Amino acid sequence: MKKKEKNYDKKTEKEIEKIIKKLTLDEKISMIHGATLFKSGAVDRLGIPGLATSDGPMGVRAEFMDDRWIPCGNQDDMVSYLPSNSALASSWNTDLAYAMGHVLGEEARGRGKDVILAPGINIKRDPRCGRNFEYMSEDPKLTAALAVPFIKGVQENDVAACVKHFAVNGQETDRLMVDEEIDDRTLYEVYLPAFKAAVQEGNAYSIMGAYNKINGTHCCENKRLLDLILRMEWGFDGTVISDWGGVHKTIEAARCSMDLEMSVFPDFEEYNLAKPLKEAVSKGEVSEDMVDAKVRNLLRMMFRLKMIGKHKDGRKAGTYNTVAHRQAVLHTARESMVLLKNENHILPLDAKKIKKLVVIGANAAKLHADGGGSAEIKALYEICPLAGLKMYLGGNTQVQYVKGYHVPEKSKTFEQNWQAFSLDDLKDTNVGQIVRTEDGDESGTLRKKEEERLARIEQDKAEIHEKNQQLFVQAVEAAKDADAVIFVGGLNHDIDSEGFDRTDMKLPYEQDALIEELLKVRKDLIVTFVGGSPVEMPWRHKAKAILWSYYAGMETGNAFAEIIFGEVNPSGKLAETFPAKYEDCATGMNGQFGKWGRIRLAEGLYYGYRHFDRQHIAPAFCFGHGLSYTDFEYNALTLKAEKDRAVKVTFTVKNTGKRAGAEIAQVYIAPIASKVDRPDKELKTFSKTELAPGRSKKVSLILKKEDFAYFDEHLHDFIADAGDYEILVGASCDDIRLRGIVTLA
Ligand code: BGC
């Protein structure tokens, strides 16, 4: 594989060398590990500040104490709560990805941060991964297409994006120790492309090494991943930051491209890249050059961020909670919601005809910002669906809300996110130490905690069942007497969370049973969800309308109401497959998910829609699916050979309905008679086109040579075989509207 040349600014590099000469070993070491929970060490003598980092993907996290996982309780650290990456990805809108990156970067800088620990771009391999809500898609192309503008949006504010979690971080179970066994072809074709694009096209200044191991070695100590792939093959010259507690061994981390060790412990001098590193240098086990290399990468980023150097005074100041930010968040929320089903055009509802609306379900009135783990946000405000509906309808419409199903209170233990969990409240249980054992969870404490969590879920079931008896009756009674009934259910961050995975793909709190009951009395029930990952919908053939919203940020309720009443025409499409049942997924079949110790990615390339295609299994809702209140027609496909084995794909999209709307057209490549086994089809590019009723537009997209390629393990490079390829243009993965064949020379 061709090595990527680094593109250094020579003057800056000289400046960096001058600074390195002035630094003592102690000063250098102080710069490359945490000096507080979110900040690296400063060298005041030379005017080098510490690096201020903050989570996370859905907004800038609240301020924490320097040495304890306790929020400071400030009144000035509320921020804009952005749609989760899963929501953003469902918009398939690269302009919005850029806009959300811009808001996040501007708010991070406004809060005085240098690095924002986002975006999370891991590939969704299994629908049960607890952090899927933080990630974009199951598809590498779609993830890359959105990550690149997002990063650019962040970084134009003189704040670094820290793209995470590099790499193959696909489950939360045993997340600190799990070993992901993967072959090179799968690694290069599925799990690396979005990171490569983030580095090479997005020009990300920093990247976060993941917790897990890949083929036996922790990512944060993984020479192959960090030195060979990231630095040499991709030419990355930014900073590698460890996930918090992701470094386990001093020498290994010192000898590879791990630049900054962060962790969850307050004993900062004991970090691997602190005192132990100094000892290793003095014993000659690690050379000072290796320390210099890390400092160099950090300083280069500081120059880029204008934290130091002659452009320092020109550094952007940022701001937070602006009206413009809220509007951008609202716009994204509108485009993120996915209309899964709409029989007989039951939606949108006509607000004028509704005198009484009944809203059922705990998620109608639930706020989600403050949950999920490190992605939690102290939102300036959050409008829930119920508030959105009421604000939209105003005082002349009667809106009756009934909870419908019972959600148990979280126990004190589960209220803490994993980070707090591993420290203050549980110091005496030794959980903190677990992270430090080399061979994993020797004392079994984490496993025990997980068992307790599962037992608690079981206990909760009895409580839920008991309380639901009455709630169901109330809901069914209320549903009988209304002009329209909207159910708002789904998940929440007790379930979609960092630190653990879901045990199944079912709706919690007996929601399926309630929906079945409601459908008996209301054939016209509008079923809607807020959630971060797919759920089974066994009743889906009976429901006429189903609307899905991911955690869509502070303006969720407004966007929700606008879509329900047709003020906004939905235009989101699924960025991941919604299987009919968990057992249908690749990982559901091979059992290689959610285990402790070792996971084999046995399905290789065949996960998500690639698996459903290959196995001829119909999912409940396929990748790329999403309806509109209008209809679109696809016509006139032409394929034209361009320079350098590229192909220009041209077609027209026409809005044949009566409302304005936007259509996401997807272009897949299906190799014909390939030399090697390849997925039946793979997404390669897409476009989102807004169209007034009756109007049509010509869409032209380019397929590059690389889009036809697969990774050849023997040559260690991507190869595009000459021959025929079918080009499929569709409204979704399972709704292909146009087909053509190109022959690659
Ligand atoms: C998470 C990261 C996060 C970091 C700092 C870790 O537990 O995995 O995504 O950025 O903590 O809060």
Residues whose N, C-alpha, C, O or C-beta is under 5 A from the ligand:
A	BS01	BGC	D55 L117 D243 W244 S374
